[in-house]
Amino acid sequence: MKKVIERIQEPTPRFFKMIRNIGLLLTAVSGVIATAPVSLPAIMTTVAGYLAVAGGIASAISQTAIHRDD
């Protein structure tokens, strides 16, 4: 577990920062769709759930990418 924490604290490459931000954006958009005060078709709420999962996974995995100058 210590290695995972150290890896998350390392600098993240520029490309993976962009992927992380896109994942966070997908998660935010899906949250808005899922909690909309109006009645939406079932397919939209289903897609919002998938977007939340995909955005969370993309953000978590891209955060563990590290930049090394070996």
C-alpha positions as CSV (number, residue, x, y, z in Angstrom):
1,M,0.0,0.0,0.0
2,K,2.9,2.3,0.7
3,K,4.1,2.0,-2.9
4,V,0.7,3.0,-4.2
5,I,0.6,6.1,-2.1
6,E,4.1,7.0,-3.2
7,R,3.2,6.5,-6.8
8,I,0.1,8.7,-6.5
9,Q,2.3,11.5,-5.0
10,E,4.8,11.4,-7.9
11,P,4.5,14.0,-10.7
12,T,1.9,13.0,-13.4
13,P,2.8,13.3,-17.1
14,R,0.9,16.0,-19.1
15,F,-1.1,13.5,-21.2
16,F,-2.4,11.7,-18.1
17,K,-3.3,14.9,-16.5
18,M,-5.5,15.6,-19.5
19,I,-7.0,12.1,-19.3
20,R,-7.7,12.6,-15.6
21,N,-9.5,15.9,-16.2
22,I,-11.6,14.4,-19.0
23,G,-12.5,11.6,-16.6
24,L,-13.5,14.1,-13.9
25,L,-15.6,16.0,-16.5
26,L,-17.4,12.8,-17.5
27,T,-18.1,12.0,-13.9
28,A,-19.5,15.5,-13.3
29,V,-21.7,15.4,-16.4
30,S,-23.1,12.0,-15.5
31,G,-23.9,13.2,-12.0
32,V,-25.8,16.1,-13.4
33,I,-27.8,13.8,-15.7
34,A,-28.4,11.3,-13.0
35,T,-29.8,13.8,-10.6
36,A,-31.7,15.9,-13.0
37,P,-35.0,17.2,-11.5
38,V,-36.9,16.4,-14.7
39,S,-37.9,13.0,-16.0
40,L,-35.4,11.6,-18.5
41,P,-35.6,8.5,-20.6
42,A,-34.2,5.4,-19.0
43,I,-31.4,5.1,-21.6
44,M,-30.1,8.5,-20.5
45,T,-29.8,7.5,-16.9
46,T,-28.2,4.2,-17.9
47,V,-25.6,6.0,-20.0
48,A,-25.0,8.4,-17.1
49,G,-24.2,5.5,-14.9
50,Y,-21.8,4.1,-17.4
51,L,-20.2,7.5,-17.8
52,A,-19.7,7.8,-14.1
53,V,-17.9,4.5,-13.9
54,A,-15.8,5.2,-16.9
55,G,-14.8,8.7,-15.7
56,G,-13.9,7.4,-12.2
57,I,-11.8,4.6,-13.6
58,A,-10.0,6.9,-16.1
59,S,-9.3,9.4,-13.4
60,A,-8.0,6.9,-10.9
61,I,-5.7,5.1,-13.3
62,S,-4.3,8.2,-14.9
63,Q,-3.5,9.6,-11.5
64,T,-1.2,6.6,-10.9
65,A,0.9,7.2,-14.0
66,I,4.3,8.7,-13.2
67,H,6.9,10.7,-15.1
68,R,10.4,9.3,-14.8
69,D,13.5,10.7,-16.4
70,D,15.6,7.4,-16.6
